[in-house]
């Protein structure tokens, strides 16, 4: 009789939940990387705009031009603050997704240990059954030989 794990549906469910948690973590990491990249680009733009403002101010520029560049830099900084807030939120999502994945992994491991324990019992029972069959066969031969081949 082949081995059949009685909790196989639970094992499949736990495995599927773990896979979904892995996908959720991957998606959260992707979003985090995306926000980090956008924030890095924005910080670079702020530096360039500041350098441009400084260079143009040294050369001399109209007050209206200075005001426009300063407002542009202020908008970029506001956007950077917004992205930093978003990054913090995404980092929290990544942390939550990691914790969920760890829990799902532990849940899967519990069922896997049960399956292994049940499989070992199955192997032991199969070995005992084979030994019993071999013993019965040997006992039958012994009895036949003892009786001189008569039955």
C-alpha positions as protocol buffer text, in pm:
chain_id: "A"
residue {
  index: 1
  type: UNK
  ca { x: 0 y: 0 z: 0 }
}
residue {
  index: 2
  type: UNK
  ca { x: 155 y: 333 z: -102 }
}
residue {
  index: 3
  type: UNK
  ca { x: 216 y: 609 z: 153 }
}
residue {
  index: 4
  type: UNK
  ca { x: -68 y: 857 z: 179 }
}
residue {
  index: 5
  type: UNK
  ca { x: -31 y: 1158 z: 409 }
}
residue {
  index: 6
  type: UNK
  ca { x: -361 y: 1220 z: 582 }
}
residue {
  index: 7
  type: UNK
  ca { x: -297 y: 1596 z: 605 }
}
residue {
  index: 8
  type: UNK
  ca { x: -198 y: 1638 z: 239 }
}
residue {
  index: 9
  type: UNK
  ca { x: -469 y: 1900 z: 171 }
}
residue {
  index: 10
  type: UNK
  ca { x: -348 y: 2105 z: 467 }
}
residue {
  index: 11
  type: UNK
  ca { x: 10 y: 2068 z: 346 }
}
residue {
  index: 12
  type: UNK
  ca { x: -88 y: 2197 z: 1 }
}
residue {
  index: 13
  type: UNK
  ca { x: -282 y: 2486 z: 156 }
}
residue {
  index: 14
  type: UNK
  ca { x: 12 y: 2586 z: 376 }
}
residue {
  index: 15
  type: UNK
  ca { x: 251 y: 2561 z: 83 }
}
residue {
  index: 16
  type: UNK
  ca { x: 21 y: 2781 z: -129 }
}
residue {
  index: 17
  type: UNK
  ca { x: -6 y: 3038 z: 150 }
}
residue {
  index: 18
  type: UNK
  ca { x: 373 y: 3044 z: 178 }
}
residue {
  index: 19
  type: UNK
  ca { x: 405 y: 3096 z: -198 }
}
residue {
  index: 20
  type: UNK
  ca { x: 156 y: 3383 z: -181 }
}
residue {
  index: 21
  type: UNK
  ca { x: 351 y: 3537 z: 107 }
}
residue {
  index: 22
  type: UNK
  ca { x: 671 y: 3505 z: -99 }
}
residue {
  index: 23
  type: UNK
  ca { x: 500 y: 3682 z: -389 }
}
residue {
  index: 24
  type: UNK
  ca { x: 371 y: 3956 z: -160 }
}
residue {
  index: 25
  type: UNK
  ca { x: 720 y: 4011 z: -21 }
}
residue {
  index: 26
  type: UNK
  ca { x: 866 y: 4024 z: -372 }
}
residue {
  index: 27
  type: UNK
  ca { x: 606 y: 4283 z: -472 }
}
residue {
  index: 28
  type: UNK
  ca { x: 673 y: 4493 z: -160 }
}
residue {
  index: 29
  type: UNK
  ca { x: 1048 y: 4478 z: -230 }
}
residue {
  index: 30
  type: UNK
  ca { x: 984 y: 4584 z: -590 }
}
residue {
  index: 31
  type: UNK
  ca { x: 775 y: 4882 z: -473 }
}
residue {
  index: 32
  type: UNK
  ca { x: 1045 y: 4975 z: -220 }
}
residue {
  index: 33
  type: UNK
  ca { x: 1315 y: 4965 z: -487 }
}
residue {
  index: 34
  type: UNK
  ca { x: 1096 y: 5171 z: -718 }
}
residue {
  index: 35
  type: UNK
  ca { x: 1038 y: 5439 z: -452 }
}
residue {
  index: 36
  type: UNK
  ca { x: 1406 y: 5439 z: -356 }
}
residue {
  index: 37
  type: UNK
  ca { x: 1503 y: 5486 z: -720 }
}
residue {
  index: 38
  type: UNK
  ca { x: 1256 y: 5770 z: -764 }
}
residue {
  index: 39
  type: UNK
  ca { x: 1381 y: 5934 z: -444 }
}
residue {
  index: 40
  type: UNK
  ca { x: 1744 y: 5901 z: -553 }
}
residue {
  index: 41
  type: UNK
  ca { x: 1657 y: 6057 z: -890 }
}
residue {
  index: 42
  type: UNK
  ca { x: 1470 y: 6339 z: -719 }
}
residue {
  index: 43
  type: UNK
  ca { x: 1758 y: 6410 z: -481 }
}
residue {
  index: 44
  type: UNK
  ca { x: 1991 y: 6422 z: -781 }
}
residue {
  index: 45
  type: UNK
  ca { x: 1753 y: 6667 z: -951 }
}
residue {
  index: 46
  type: UNK
  ca { x: 1746 y: 6884 z: -637 }
}
residue {
  index: 47
  type: UNK
  ca { x: 2127 y: 6893 z: -628 }
}
residue {
  index: 48
  type: UNK
  ca { x: 2145 y: 6983 z: -997 }
}
residue {
  index: 49
  type: UNK
  ca { x: 1880 y: 7252 z: -959 }
}
residue {
  index: 50
  type: UNK
  ca { x: 2064 y: 7397 z: -658 }
}
residue {
  index: 51
  type: UNK
  ca { x: 2394 y: 7393 z: -844 }
}
residue {
  index: 52
  type: UNK
  ca { x: 2226 y: 7556 z: -1143 }
}
residue {
  index: 53
  type: UNK
  ca { x: 2071 y: 7823 z: -921 }
}
residue {
  index: 54
  type: UNK
  ca { x: 2408 y: 7895 z: -758 }
}
residue {
  index: 55
  type: UNK
  ca { x: 2587 y: 7914 z: -1093 }
}
residue {
  index: 56
  type: UNK
  ca { x: 2327 y: 8141 z: -1247 }
}
residue {
  index: 57
  type: UNK
  ca { x: 2315 y: 8359 z: -936 }
}
residue {
  index: 58
  type: UNK
  ca { x: 2692 y: 8415 z: -965 }
}
residue {
  index: 59
  type: UNK
  ca { x: 2650 y: 8518 z: -1327 }
}
residue {
  index: 60
  type: UNK
  ca { x: 2364 y: 8744 z: -1236 }
}
residue {
  index: 61
  type: UNK
  ca { x: 1999 y: 8671 z: -1295 }
}
residue {
  index: 62
  type: UNK
  ca { x: 1673 y: 8855 z: -1258 }
}
residue {
  index: 63
  type: UNK
  ca { x: 1484 y: 8833 z: -931 }
}
residue {
  index: 64
  type: UNK
  ca { x: 1189 y: 8670 z: -1113 }
}
residue {
  index: 65
  type: UNK
  ca { x: 1420 y: 8399 z: -1254 }
}
residue {
  index: 66
  type: UNK
  ca { x: 1570 y: 8345 z: -910 }
}
residue {
  index: 67
  type: UNK
  ca { x: 1220 y: 8321 z: -760 }
}
residue {
  index: 68
  type: UNK
  ca { x: 1111 y: 8068 z: -1026 }
}
residue {
  index: 69
  type: UNK
  ca { x: 1417 y: 7848 z: -971 }
}
residue {
  index: 70
  type: UNK
  ca { x: 1379 y: 7867 z: -592 }
}
residue {
  index: 71
  type: UNK
  ca { x: 1011 y: 7767 z: -620 }
}
residue {
  index: 72
  type: UNK
  ca { x: 1108 y: 7478 z: -847 }
}
residue {
  index: 73
  type: UNK
  ca { x: 1360 y: 7356 z: -589 }
}
residue {
  index: 74
  type: UNK
  ca { x: 1099 y: 7393 z: -313 }
}
residue {
  index: 75
  type: UNK
  ca { x: 852 y: 7182 z: -515 }
}
residue {
  index: 76
  type: UNK
  ca { x: 1119 y: 6918 z: -568 }
}
residue {
  index: 77
  type: UNK
  ca { x: 1194 y: 6914 z: -194 }
}
residue {
  index: 78
  type: UNK
  ca { x: 822 y: 6878 z: -115 }
}
residue {
  index: 79
  type: UNK
  ca { x: 802 y: 6589 z: -357 }
}
residue {
  index: 80
  type: UNK
  ca { x: 1110 y: 6434 z: -194 }
}
residue {
  index: 81
  type: UNK
  ca { x: 944 y: 6460 z: 149 }
}
residue {
  index: 82
  type: UNK
  ca { x: 636 y: 6293 z: 8 }
}
residue {
  index: 83
  type: UNK
  ca { x: 853 y: 6012 z: -136 }
}
residue {
  index: 84
  type: UNK
  ca { x: 1037 y: 5973 z: 196 }
}
residue {
  index: 85
  type: UNK
  ca { x: 700 y: 5930 z: 368 }
}
residue {
  index: 86
  type: UNK
  ca { x: 598 y: 5680 z: 101 }
}
residue {
  index: 87
  type: UNK
  ca { x: 930 y: 5498 z: 143 }
}
residue {
  index: 88
  type: UNK
  ca { x: 872 y: 5466 z: 516 }
}
residue {
  index: 89
  type: UNK
  ca { x: 527 y: 5319 z: 446 }
}
residue {
  index: 90
  type: UNK
  ca { x: 667 y: 5075 z: 192 }
}
residue {
  index: 91
  type: UNK
  ca { x: 945 y: 4975 z: 433 }
}
residue {
  index: 92
  type: UNK
  ca { x: 673 y: 4895 z: 688 }
}
residue {
  index: 93
  type: UNK
  ca { x: 497 y: 4685 z: 422 }
}
residue {
  index: 94
  type: UNK
  ca { x: 822 y: 4497 z: 353 }
}
residue {
  index: 95
  type: UNK
  ca { x: 867 y: 4430 z: 723 }
}
residue {
  index: 96
  type: UNK
  ca { x: 509 y: 4306 z: 757 }
}
residue {
  index: 97
  type: UNK
  ca { x: 547 y: 4089 z: 446 }
}
residue {
  index: 98
  type: UNK
  ca { x: 867 y: 3937 z: 589 }
}
residue {
  index: 99
  type: UNK
  ca { x: 695 y: 3858 z: 917 }
}
residue {
  index: 100
  type: UNK
  ca { x: 403 y: 3702 z: 734 }
}
residue {
  index: 101
  type: UNK
  ca { x: 640 y: 3493 z: 524 }
}
residue {
  index: 102
  type: UNK
  ca { x: 826 y: 3377 z: 835 }
}
residue {
  index: 103
  type: UNK
  ca { x: 496 y: 3272 z: 993 }
}
residue {
  index: 104
  type: UNK
  ca { x: 383 y: 3093 z: 677 }
}
residue {
  index: 105
  type: UNK
  ca { x: 719 y: 2917 z: 660 }
}
residue {
  index: 106
  type: UNK
  ca { x: 686 y: 2801 z: 1020 }
}
residue {
  index: 107
  type: UNK
  ca { x: 331 y: 2679 z: 950 }
}
residue {
  index: 108
  type: UNK
  ca { x: 459 y: 2480 z: 651 }
}
residue {
  index: 109
  type: UNK
  ca { x: 745 y: 2337 z: 854 }
}
residue {
  index: 110
  type: UNK
  ca { x: 508 y: 2209 z: 1124 }
}
residue {
  index: 111
  type: UNK
  ca { x: 303 y: 2018 z: 867 }
}
residue {
  index: 112
  type: UNK
  ca { x: 620 y: 1895 z: 695 }
}
residue {
  index: 113
  type: UNK
  ca { x: 753 y: 1756 z: 1025 }
}
residue {
  index: 114
  type: UNK
  ca { x: 420 y: 1580 z: 1078 }
}
residue {
  index: 115
  type: UNK
  ca { x: 444 y: 1432 z: 728 }
}
residue {
  index: 116
  type: UNK
  ca { x: 798 y: 1311 z: 792 }
}
residue {
  index: 117
  type: UNK
  ca { x: 697 y: 1156 z: 1124 }
}
residue {
  index: 118
  type: UNK
  ca { x: 400 y: 986 z: 961 }
}
residue {
  index: 119
  type: UNK
  ca { x: 620 y: 863 z: 675 }
}
residue {
  index: 120
  type: UNK
  ca { x: 871 y: 714 z: 921 }
}
residue {
  index: 121
  type: UNK
  ca { x: 583 y: 531 z: 1094 }
}
residue {
  index: 122
  type: UNK
  ca { x: 463 y: 406 z: 756 }
}
residue {
  index: 123
  type: UNK
  ca { x: 811 y: 275 z: 671 }
}
residue {
  index: 124
  type: UNK
  ca { x: 836 y: 106 z: 1013 }
}
residue {
  index: 125
  type: UNK
  ca { x: 493 y: -55 z: 971 }
}
residue {
  index: 126
  type: UNK
  ca { x: 583 y: -174 z: 621 }
}
residue {
  index: 127
  type: UNK
  ca { x: 908 y: -321 z: 754 }
}
residue {
  index: 128
  type: UNK
  ca { x: 719 y: -497 z: 1036 }
}
residue {
  index: 129
  type: UNK
  ca { x: 464 y: -634 z: 789 }
}
residue {
  index: 130
  type: UNK
  ca { x: 741 y: -761 z: 562 }
}
residue {
  index: 131
  type: UNK
  ca { x: 921 y: -914 z: 859 }
}
residue {
  index: 132
  type: UNK
  ca { x: 598 y: -1081 z: 974 }
}
residue {
  index: 133
  type: UNK
  ca { x: 539 y: -1219 z: 625 }
}
residue {
  index: 134
  type: UNK
  ca { x: 896 y: -1348 z: 612 }
}
residue {
  index: 135
  type: UNK
  ca { x: 859 y: -1500 z: 960 }
}
residue {
  index: 136
  type: UNK
  ca { x: 531 y: -1668 z: 862 }
}
residue {
  index: 137
  type: UNK
  ca { x: 690 y: -1803 z: 547 }
}
residue {
  index: 138
  type: UNK
  ca { x: 990 y: -1932 z: 743 }
}
residue {
  index: 139
  type: UNK
  ca { x: 761 y: -2086 z: 1008 }
}
residue {
  index: 140
  type: UNK
  ca { x: 561 y: -2260 z: 738 }
}
residue {
  index: 141
  type: UNK
  ca { x: 876 y: -2404 z: 581 }
}
residue {
  index: 142
  type: UNK
  ca { x: 1007 y: -2513 z: 919 }
}
residue {
  index: 143
  type: UNK
  ca { x: 683 y: -2688 z: 998 }
}
residue {
  index: 144
  type: UNK
  ca { x: 682 y: -2862 z: 658 }
}
residue {
  index: 145
  type: UNK
  ca { x: 1040 y: -2971 z: 697 }
}
residue {
  index: 146
  type: UNK
  ca { x: 980 y: -3091 z: 1053 }
}
residue {
  index: 147
  type: UNK
  ca { x: 685 y: -3299 z: 944 }
}
residue {
  index: 148
  type: UNK
  ca { x: 890 y: -3450 z: 665 }
}
residue {
  index: 149
  type: UNK
  ca { x: 726 y: -3255 z: 392 }
}
residue {
  index: 150
  type: UNK
  ca { x: 378 y: -3377 z: 493 }
}
residue {
  index: 151
  type: UNK
  ca { x: 98 y: -3136 z: 531 }
}
